[in-house]
Amino acid sequence: MNFIRQRIRNLRKTAGITQRDMANRLFMDERTYAKMERGEKKSMDITLLAAIADILKIDVPTLITNPRADESSELLPAQPRGALQEPHDHYELLDEIRQLKLEVRELARSQRELLELLKVTAG
């Protein structure tokens, strides 16, 4: 997830968008957005990623795909919507999707446990 946050930050800066502007466009508090970009706010759901991608004028797969290892110090230029990706990008994207699924499952499990705890305490 850190590379996604770094990618968002770099693409935002390249586009000349401040954190305040991005937060306003996302209808969130500037401090909340800054925490999300720094990684202090751990979760980013697909709706938020889609909104960020729209603002940055790229598609979600391009936003969340890890740059190739030989270009890890530089971000790939933003691709227009619908641009074809190189085949290896799909494998990286699949790995990221698998990781996101695991995180979603863990979050759902934690929420179920919290609900059960609340039921026990309230009842």
DSSP file (Angstrom, degrees, kcal/mol; ACC not computed):
  #  RESIDUE AA STRUCTURE BP1 BP2  ACC     N-H-->O    O-->H-N    N-H-->O    O-->H-N    TCO  KAPPA ALPHA  PHI   PSI    X-CA   Y-CA   Z-CA
    1    1 A M     >        0   0    0      0, 0.0     4,-2.1     0, 0.0     3,-0.3   0.000 360.0 360.0 360.0 -27.4    0.0    0.0    0.0
    2    2 A N  H  >  +     0   0    0      1,-0.2     4,-2.6     2,-0.2     5,-0.2   0.889 360.0  52.5 -61.4 -38.1    2.9    2.4    0.6
    3    3 A F  H  > S+     0   0    0      1,-0.2     4,-2.6     2,-0.2    -1,-0.2   0.848 107.3  53.5 -67.8 -29.8    3.8    2.6   -3.1
    4    4 A I  H  > S+     0   0    0     -3,-0.3     4,-2.7     2,-0.2    -2,-0.2   0.929 109.9  47.1 -66.9 -43.8    0.1    3.5   -3.8
    5    5 A R  H  X S+     0   0    0     -4,-2.1     4,-2.5     2,-0.2    -2,-0.2   0.914 113.8  48.2 -62.2 -42.2    0.3    6.3   -1.3
    6    6 A Q  H  X S+     0   0    0     -4,-2.6     4,-2.8     2,-0.2     5,-0.2   0.911 111.7  50.1 -63.8 -42.3    3.6    7.5   -2.8
    7    7 A R  H  X S+     0   0    0     -4,-2.6     4,-2.9     2,-0.2     5,-0.3   0.924 110.6  49.3 -62.4 -44.7    2.2    7.3   -6.3
    8    8 A I  H  X S+     0   0    0     -4,-2.7     4,-2.6     2,-0.2     5,-0.2   0.940 112.4  48.3 -59.3 -47.9   -0.9    9.3   -5.3
    9    9 A R  H  X S+     0   0    0     -4,-2.5     4,-2.5     1,-0.2    -2,-0.2   0.935 114.7  44.7 -59.4 -48.2    1.3   11.9   -3.7
   10   10 A N  H  X S+     0   0    0     -4,-2.8     4,-2.6     1,-0.2    -2,-0.2   0.911 115.1  46.9 -66.1 -42.2    3.7   12.2   -6.7
   11   11 A L  H  X S+     0   0    0     -4,-2.9     4,-2.0    -5,-0.2    -1,-0.2   0.885 112.1  51.6 -66.5 -37.1    0.9   12.3   -9.2
   12   12 A R  H  <>S+     0   0    0     -4,-2.6     5,-2.6    -5,-0.3     4,-0.4   0.935 112.7  44.9 -62.9 -46.5   -1.0   14.9   -7.2
   13   13 A K  H ><5S+     0   0    0     -4,-2.5     3,-1.3     1,-0.2    -2,-0.2   0.908 111.4  52.9 -65.0 -41.7    2.1   17.1   -7.0
   14   14 A T  H 3<5S+     0   0    0     -4,-2.6    -1,-0.2     1,-0.3    -2,-0.2   0.870 108.4  51.2 -60.5 -36.7    2.8   16.6  -10.7
   15   15 A A  T 3<5S-     0   0    0     -4,-2.0    -1,-0.3    -5,-0.2    -2,-0.2   0.543 116.5-117.9 -78.2  -6.1   -0.7   17.7  -11.5
   16   16 A G  T < 5 +     0   0    0     -3,-1.3     2,-0.5    -4,-0.4    -3,-0.2   0.791  65.3 144.3  75.7  27.9   -0.2   20.8   -9.3
   17   17 A I      < -     0   0    0     -5,-2.6    -1,-0.3    -6,-0.2    -2,-0.1  -0.876  40.4-142.5-103.6 128.0   -3.0   19.8   -6.9
   18   18 A T     >  -     0   0    0     -2,-0.5     4,-2.6    -3,-0.1     5,-0.2  -0.379  26.1-110.4 -80.6 164.9   -2.4   20.6   -3.2
   19   19 A Q  H  > S+     0   0    0      1,-0.2     4,-2.8     2,-0.2     5,-0.2   0.885 121.2  53.9 -61.1 -37.6   -3.5   18.4   -0.4
   20   20 A R  H  > S+     0   0    0      2,-0.2     4,-2.5     1,-0.2    -1,-0.2   0.931 109.4  46.7 -62.5 -45.9   -6.2   20.9    0.5
   21   21 A D  H  > S+     0   0    0      2,-0.2     4,-2.5     1,-0.2    -2,-0.2   0.923 113.4  48.8 -61.7 -44.0   -7.5   20.9   -3.1
   22   22 A M  H  X S+     0   0    0     -4,-2.6     4,-1.7     1,-0.2    -2,-0.2   0.932 111.6  49.2 -62.7 -45.2   -7.5   17.1   -3.2
   23   23 A A  H  <>S+     0   0    0     -4,-2.8     5,-2.6     1,-0.2     4,-0.4   0.920 111.2  49.8 -60.4 -44.1   -9.3   16.9    0.2
   24   24 A N  H ><5S+     0   0    0     -4,-2.5     3,-1.1     1,-0.2    -1,-0.2   0.913 110.2  49.9 -61.3 -42.9  -11.9   19.4   -1.0
   25   25 A R  H 3<5S+     0   0    0     -4,-2.5    -1,-0.2     1,-0.3    -2,-0.2   0.792 113.3  46.9 -66.5 -27.3  -12.5   17.4   -4.2
   26   26 A L  T 3<5S-     0   0    0     -4,-1.7    -1,-0.3    -5,-0.2    -2,-0.2   0.396 112.5-121.6 -93.1   1.6  -12.9   14.2   -2.1
   27   27 A F  T < 5S+     0   0    0     -3,-1.1     2,-0.3    -4,-0.4    -3,-0.2   0.913  72.1 118.3  58.0  46.4  -15.2   16.0    0.3
   28   28 A M  S   <S-     0   0    0     -5,-2.6    -1,-0.2    -6,-0.1    -2,-0.1  -0.912  72.7 -86.0-136.1 165.1  -13.0   15.2    3.3
   29   29 A D     >  -     0   0    0     -2,-0.3     4,-2.3     1,-0.1     5,-0.2  -0.432  34.9-126.3 -68.8 142.7  -11.0   17.1    5.9
   30   30 A E  H  > S+     0   0    0      1,-0.2     4,-2.6     2,-0.2     5,-0.2   0.879 110.4  52.4 -59.3 -39.7   -7.5   18.2    4.8
   31   31 A R  H  > S+     0   0    0      2,-0.2     4,-2.3     1,-0.2    -1,-0.2   0.892 108.5  50.7 -65.1 -38.6   -6.0   16.6    7.9
   32   32 A T  H  > S+     0   0    0      2,-0.2     4,-2.1     1,-0.2    -2,-0.2   0.923 111.7  47.3 -63.9 -44.0   -7.7   13.3    7.1
   33   33 A Y  H  X S+     0   0    0     -4,-2.3     4,-2.6     2,-0.2    -2,-0.2   0.931 111.1  51.3 -62.8 -44.7   -6.5   13.3    3.5
   34   34 A A  H  X S+     0   0    0     -4,-2.6     4,-2.1     1,-0.2     6,-0.2   0.901 110.0  49.9 -60.3 -41.2   -2.9   14.2    4.7
   35   35 A K  H  X>S+     0   0    0     -4,-2.3     5,-2.1     2,-0.2     6,-1.4   0.896 110.3  50.5 -63.7 -39.8   -3.0   11.3    7.1
   36   36 A M  H  <5S+     0   0    0     -4,-2.1     3,-0.3     4,-0.2    -2,-0.2   0.920 111.2  47.8 -63.7 -43.2   -4.2    8.9    4.4
   37   37 A E  H  <5S+     0   0    0     -4,-2.6    -1,-0.2     1,-0.2    -2,-0.2   0.849 113.7  47.5 -67.8 -33.6   -1.4   10.0    2.1
   38   38 A R  H  <5S-     0   0    0     -4,-2.1    -1,-0.2    -5,-0.2    -2,-0.2   0.644 116.4-113.3 -81.1 -14.5    1.2    9.6    4.8
   39   39 A G  T  <5S+     0   0    0     -4,-1.2    -3,-0.2    -3,-0.3    -4,-0.1   0.531  86.6 116.3  94.7   7.1   -0.1    6.2    5.8
   40   40 A E  S   <S+     0   0    0     -5,-2.1     2,-0.7    -6,-0.2    -4,-0.2   0.786  72.9  58.5 -77.6 -27.4   -1.4    7.2    9.2
   41   41 A K  S    S-     0   0    0     -6,-1.4    -2,-0.2     1,-0.2    -1,-0.2  -0.916  81.9-162.1 -99.7 109.4   -4.9    6.3    8.1
   42   42 A K        +     0   0    0     -2,-0.7     2,-0.3    -3,-0.0    -1,-0.2   0.825  56.8  71.2 -70.7 -36.6   -4.5    2.7    7.1
   43   43 A S        +     0   0    0     60,-0.0     2,-0.4     0, 0.0    -4,-0.1  -0.618  43.3 172.8 -95.9 143.1   -7.6    2.0    5.0
   44   44 A M        -     0   0    0     -2,-0.3     2,-0.1     4,-0.0    -2,-0.0  -0.938  21.4-153.1-136.7 114.2   -8.4    3.2    1.4
   45   45 A D     >  -     0   0    0     -2,-0.4     4,-2.3     1,-0.1     3,-0.2  -0.379  30.1-104.3 -86.3 170.9  -11.4    1.6   -0.1
   46   46 A I  H  > S+     0   0    0      1,-0.2     4,-2.5     2,-0.2     5,-0.2   0.811 119.4  58.3 -64.6 -31.1  -12.0    1.2   -3.8
   47   47 A T  H  > S+     0   0    0      2,-0.2     4,-2.1     1,-0.2    -1,-0.2   0.923 108.6  45.1 -64.3 -43.5  -14.5    4.1   -3.9
   48   48 A L  H  > S+     0   0    0     -3,-0.2     4,-2.5     2,-0.2    -2,-0.2   0.923 113.2  49.9 -65.3 -44.4  -11.8    6.4   -2.6
   49   49 A L  H  X S+     0   0    0     -4,-2.3     4,-2.6     1,-0.2    -2,-0.2   0.892 110.4  50.9 -61.1 -39.3   -9.2    5.1   -5.0
   50   50 A A  H  X S+     0   0    0     -4,-2.5     4,-2.3     2,-0.2    -1,-0.2   0.904 110.7  48.5 -65.3 -41.1  -11.6    5.5   -7.9
   51   51 A A  H  X S+     0   0    0     -4,-2.1     4,-2.2     2,-0.2    -2,-0.2   0.909 112.3  48.3 -65.6 -42.0  -12.3    9.1   -6.9
   52   52 A I  H  X S+     0   0    0     -4,-2.5     4,-2.4     2,-0.2    -2,-0.2   0.923 110.8  51.2 -63.1 -44.5   -8.6    9.9   -6.6
   53   53 A A  H  X>S+     0   0    0     -4,-2.6     5,-2.5     1,-0.2     4,-0.6   0.902 109.0  51.4 -59.8 -41.9   -8.0    8.3  -10.0
   54   54 A D  H ><5S+     0   0    0     -4,-2.3     3,-0.9     1,-0.2    -1,-0.2   0.926 110.4  48.1 -61.2 -44.5  -10.7   10.4  -11.5
   55   55 A I  H 3<5S+     0   0    0     -4,-2.2    -1,-0.2     1,-0.2    -2,-0.2   0.896 114.6  45.5 -63.0 -39.3   -9.2   13.6  -10.1
   56   56 A L  H 3<5S-     0   0    0     -4,-2.4    -1,-0.2    -5,-0.2    -2,-0.2   0.473 112.4-123.0 -83.9  -1.8   -5.8   12.6  -11.4
   57   57 A K  T <<5S+     0   0    0     -3,-0.9     2,-0.3    -4,-0.6    24,-0.2   0.884  74.0 107.9  61.8  42.8   -7.3   11.6  -14.8
   58   58 A I  S   <S-     0   0    0     -5,-2.5    -1,-0.2    22,-0.1     2,-0.2  -0.867  71.1-101.8-134.9 171.2   -6.0    8.0  -14.7
   59   59 A D     >  -     0   0    0     20,-0.4     4,-1.9    -2,-0.3     3,-0.2  -0.599  32.4-110.9 -94.4 162.2   -7.7    4.7  -14.2
   60   60 A V  H  > S+     0   0    0      1,-0.2     4,-2.5     2,-0.2     5,-0.2   0.901 114.8  54.8 -60.8 -45.0   -7.6    2.7  -11.0
   61   61 A P  H  > S+     0   0    0      0, 0.0     4,-1.2     0, 0.0    -1,-0.2   0.907 109.7  48.4 -57.0 -39.1   -5.4   -0.1  -12.3
   62   62 A T  H  4 S+     0   0    0      1,-0.2    -2,-0.2     2,-0.2     3,-0.2   0.885 111.7  51.0 -65.3 -37.3   -2.8    2.4  -13.4
   63   63 A L  H  < S+     0   0    0     -4,-1.9    -1,-0.2     1,-0.2    -3,-0.1   0.890 118.2  35.3 -66.8 -39.8   -3.0    4.1   -9.9
   64   64 A I  H  < S+     0   0    0     -4,-2.5     2,-0.4    -5,-0.1    -1,-0.2   0.468  90.1 106.8 -99.6  -0.6   -2.6    0.9   -8.0
   65   65 A T  S  < S-     0   0    0     -4,-1.2    28,-0.1    -5,-0.2     3,-0.1  -0.670  72.9-123.1 -82.2 128.3   -0.1   -0.9  -10.2
   66   66 A N        -     0   0    0     -2,-0.4     3,-0.1    23,-0.1    26,-0.1  -0.485  31.0-110.2 -68.5 131.7    3.4   -1.0   -8.8
   67   67 A P        -     0   0    0      0, 0.0    -1,-0.1     0, 0.0     5,-0.1  -0.248  45.7 -85.6 -58.7 151.9    6.0    0.5  -11.2
   68   68 A R    >   -     0   0    0      1,-0.1     3,-1.7     3,-0.1    21,-0.0  -0.199  39.2-112.7 -57.2 151.6    8.4   -1.9  -12.7
   69   69 A A  G >  S+     0   0    0      1,-0.3     3,-1.4     2,-0.2     4,-0.2   0.850 116.0  56.1 -58.3 -37.9   11.5   -2.7  -10.6
   70   70 A D  G 3  S+     0   0    0      1,-0.3    -1,-0.3     2,-0.1     3,-0.1   0.605 114.9  39.7 -73.8  -8.1   13.9   -1.0  -13.1
   71   71 A E  G X  S+     0   0    0     -3,-1.7     3,-1.2     1,-0.1    -1,-0.3   0.078  77.9 121.2-120.9  22.3   11.8    2.2  -12.8
   72   72 A S  T <  S+     0   0    0     -3,-1.4    -2,-0.1     1,-0.3    -1,-0.1   0.753  72.4  54.0 -64.5 -24.3   11.1    2.0   -9.1
   73   73 A S  T 3  S+     0   0    0     -4,-0.2     2,-0.4    -3,-0.1    -1,-0.3   0.729 112.0  47.5 -81.8 -19.1   12.8    5.4   -8.3
   74   74 A E  S <  S-     0   0    0     -3,-1.2     2,-0.2     3,-0.0    -1,-0.1  -0.948  85.0-123.7-121.0 140.9   10.6    7.2  -10.9
   75   75 A L        -     0   0    0     -2,-0.4     3,-0.1     1,-0.1    -3,-0.1  -0.548  31.8-109.6 -78.0 147.3    6.9    6.9  -11.4
   76   76 A L        -     0   0    0     -2,-0.2     3,-0.1     1,-0.1    -1,-0.1  -0.471  44.6 -94.7 -69.0 147.6    5.6    5.9  -14.7
   77   77 A P        -     0   0    0      0, 0.0    -1,-0.1     0, 0.0     2,-0.1  -0.339  51.6 -91.5 -62.1 147.8    3.9    8.7  -16.6
   78   78 A A        -     0   0    0     -3,-0.1   -20,-0.0     1,-0.1   -15,-0.0  -0.354  41.3-140.0 -61.9 135.1    0.1    8.7  -16.1
   79   79 A Q        -     0   0    0    -20,-0.1   -20,-0.4    -3,-0.1     3,-0.1  -0.779  18.6-113.3 -97.1 141.7   -1.7    6.8  -18.7
   80   80 A P    >   -     0   0    0      0, 0.0     3,-2.1     0, 0.0   -22,-0.1  -0.311  49.9 -77.9 -66.3 157.5   -4.9    8.0  -20.2
   81   81 A R  T 3  S+     0   0    0      1,-0.3     3,-0.1   -24,-0.2   -23,-0.0  -0.277 120.0  20.4 -54.9 137.3   -8.1    6.0  -19.4
   82   82 A G  T 3  S+     0   0    0      1,-0.3    -1,-0.3    -3,-0.1     2,-0.1   0.444  85.9 148.0  83.6  -0.8   -8.3    3.0  -21.6
   83   83 A A    <   -     0   0    0     -3,-2.1    -1,-0.3     1,-0.1     2,-0.2  -0.434  53.5-109.9 -68.0 141.6   -4.6    2.9  -22.4
   84   84 A L        -     0   0    0     -2,-0.1     2,-0.3    -3,-0.1    -1,-0.1  -0.475  30.6-144.3 -72.2 141.0   -3.2   -0.6  -22.9
   85   85 A Q        -     0   0    0     -2,-0.2     5,-0.0     1,-0.1    -1,-0.0  -0.730  24.0-100.4-102.0 155.5   -0.9   -1.9  -20.2
   86   86 A E    >>  -     0   0    0     -2,-0.3     3,-1.5     1,-0.1     4,-0.7  -0.453  38.7-110.3 -70.1 149.4    2.1   -4.1  -20.7
   87   87 A P  H >> S+     0   0    0      0, 0.0     3,-1.2     0, 0.0     4,-0.9   0.839 114.9  57.6 -53.6 -40.1    1.4   -7.7  -19.9
   88   88 A H  H 3> S+     0   0    0      1,-0.3     4,-1.7     2,-0.2     3,-0.2   0.788  95.5  66.1 -66.0 -24.2    3.6   -7.9  -16.7
   89   89 A D  H <> S+     0   0    0     -3,-1.5     4,-2.5     1,-0.2    -1,-0.3   0.844  95.0  58.7 -62.2 -32.7    1.5   -5.0  -15.2
   90   90 A H  H <X S+     0   0    0     -3,-1.2     4,-2.5    -4,-0.7    -1,-0.2   0.880 103.8  50.3 -65.6 -38.0   -1.5   -7.4  -15.1
   91   91 A Y  H  X S+     0   0    0     -4,-0.9     4,-2.0    -3,-0.2    -1,-0.2   0.906 111.7  47.7 -66.7 -40.6    0.4   -9.8  -12.9
   92   92 A E  H  X S+     0   0    0     -4,-1.7     4,-2.2     2,-0.2    -2,-0.2   0.905 111.8  50.8 -65.1 -40.4    1.4   -7.1  -10.5
   93   93 A L  H  X S+     0   0    0     -4,-2.5     4,-2.7     1,-0.2    -2,-0.2   0.911 108.0  52.2 -63.6 -42.3   -2.2   -5.8  -10.5
   94   94 A L  H  X S+     0   0    0     -4,-2.5     4,-2.5     1,-0.2    -1,-0.2   0.898 108.6  51.1 -60.7 -40.4   -3.4   -9.3   -9.7
   95   95 A D  H  X S+     0   0    0     -4,-2.0     4,-2.2     2,-0.2    -1,-0.2   0.913 111.0  48.1 -62.1 -42.5   -1.0   -9.5   -6.8
   96   96 A E  H  X S+     0   0    0     -4,-2.2     4,-2.7     2,-0.2    -2,-0.2   0.900 110.5  51.4 -65.3 -40.6   -2.2   -6.2   -5.5
   97   97 A I  H  X S+     0   0    0     -4,-2.7     4,-2.5     2,-0.2    -2,-0.2   0.916 109.4  50.5 -63.0 -42.8   -5.9   -7.3   -5.9
   98   98 A R  H  X S+     0   0    0     -4,-2.5     4,-2.2     2,-0.2    -1,-0.2   0.920 111.3  48.5 -59.5 -43.4   -5.1  -10.5   -3.9
   99   99 A Q  H  X S+     0   0    0     -4,-2.2     4,-2.2     1,-0.2    -2,-0.2   0.909 111.1  49.9 -64.4 -42.0   -3.5   -8.4   -1.2
  100  100 A L  H  X S+     0   0    0     -4,-2.7     4,-2.6     2,-0.2    -1,-0.2   0.894 108.6  53.3 -63.8 -39.1   -6.5   -6.0   -1.1
  101  101 A K  H  X S+     0   0    0     -4,-2.5     4,-2.7     2,-0.2    -2,-0.2   0.920 108.6  49.7 -60.6 -43.7   -8.8   -9.0   -0.8
  102  102 A L  H  X S+     0   0    0     -4,-2.2     4,-2.3     1,-0.2    -1,-0.2   0.913 111.5  48.6 -61.6 -42.0   -6.9  -10.3    2.2
  103  103 A E  H  X S+     0   0    0     -4,-2.2     4,-2.4     2,-0.2    -2,-0.2   0.897 111.3  49.8 -65.3 -39.8   -7.0   -6.9    3.8
  104  104 A V  H  X S+     0   0    0     -4,-2.6     4,-2.8     2,-0.2    -2,-0.2   0.918 110.5  50.1 -65.1 -43.4  -10.8   -6.6    3.2
  105  105 A R  H  X S+     0   0    0     -4,-2.7     4,-2.6     1,-0.2    -2,-0.2   0.918 111.6  48.4 -59.8 -43.5  -11.3  -10.1    4.7
  106  106 A E  H  X S+     0   0    0     -4,-2.3     4,-2.4     2,-0.2    -2,-0.2   0.900 111.9  49.1 -64.1 -41.2   -9.3   -9.2    7.8
  107  107 A L  H  X S+     0   0    0     -4,-2.4     4,-2.4     2,-0.2    -2,-0.2   0.920 111.7  48.8 -63.6 -44.0  -11.2   -5.9    8.2
  108  108 A A  H  X S+     0   0    0     -4,-2.8     4,-2.4     2,-0.2    -2,-0.2   0.911 111.3  50.3 -62.6 -42.7  -14.5   -7.8    7.8
  109  109 A R  H  X S+     0   0    0     -4,-2.6     4,-2.3     1,-0.2    -2,-0.2   0.920 110.9  49.0 -60.7 -44.6  -13.4  -10.4   10.4
  110  110 A S  H  X S+     0   0    0     -4,-2.4     4,-2.3     1,-0.2    -1,-0.2   0.895 111.1  49.7 -62.9 -40.5  -12.4   -7.6   12.8
  111  111 A Q  H  X S+     0   0    0     -4,-2.4     4,-2.6     2,-0.2    -1,-0.2   0.895 109.4  51.3 -67.3 -39.0  -15.7   -5.9   12.4
  112  112 A R  H  X S+     0   0    0     -4,-2.4     4,-2.4     2,-0.2    -2,-0.2   0.922 111.1  48.7 -61.7 -43.2  -17.6   -9.1   13.0
  113  113 A E  H  X S+     0   0    0     -4,-2.3     4,-2.3     1,-0.2    -2,-0.2   0.901 111.2  50.0 -63.4 -40.4  -15.6   -9.7   16.2
  114  114 A L  H  X S+     0   0    0     -4,-2.3     4,-2.5     2,-0.2    -2,-0.2   0.910 110.1  50.2 -64.7 -42.1  -16.3   -6.1   17.3
  115  115 A L  H  X S+     0   0    0     -4,-2.6     4,-2.4     2,-0.2    -2,-0.2   0.913 110.8  49.3 -62.8 -42.1  -20.1   -6.5   16.6
  116  116 A E  H  X S+     0   0    0     -4,-2.4     4,-2.2     2,-0.2    -1,-0.2   0.911 111.2  49.7 -62.7 -41.9  -20.1   -9.7   18.7
  117  117 A L  H  X S+     0   0    0     -4,-2.3     4,-2.4     1,-0.2    -2,-0.2   0.904 110.9  49.5 -63.1 -41.6  -18.3   -8.0   21.5
  118  118 A L  H  X S+     0   0    0     -4,-2.5     4,-2.7     2,-0.2     5,-0.2   0.889 109.9  51.4 -64.7 -39.0  -20.8   -5.1   21.4
  119  119 A K  H  X S+     0   0    0     -4,-2.4     4,-2.1     2,-0.2    -2,-0.2   0.915 111.3  47.5 -63.3 -42.3  -23.7   -7.5   21.5
  120  120 A V  H  < S+     0   0    0     -4,-2.2    -2,-0.2     1,-0.2    -1,-0.2   0.914 115.8  44.3 -65.2 -42.9  -22.2   -9.3   24.5
  121  121 A T  H  < S+     0   0    0     -4,-2.4    -2,-0.2     1,-0.2    -1,-0.2   0.869 117.2  44.6 -71.8 -36.5  -21.6   -6.0   26.3
  122  122 A A  H  <        0   0    0     -4,-2.7    -1,-0.2     1,-0.2    -2,-0.2   0.801 360.0 360.0 -77.5 -28.9  -25.0   -4.5   25.4
  123  123 A G     <        0   0    0     -4,-2.1    -1,-0.2    -5,-0.2    -2,-0.2   0.450 360.0 360.0 -93.6 360.0  -26.9   -7.6   26.3
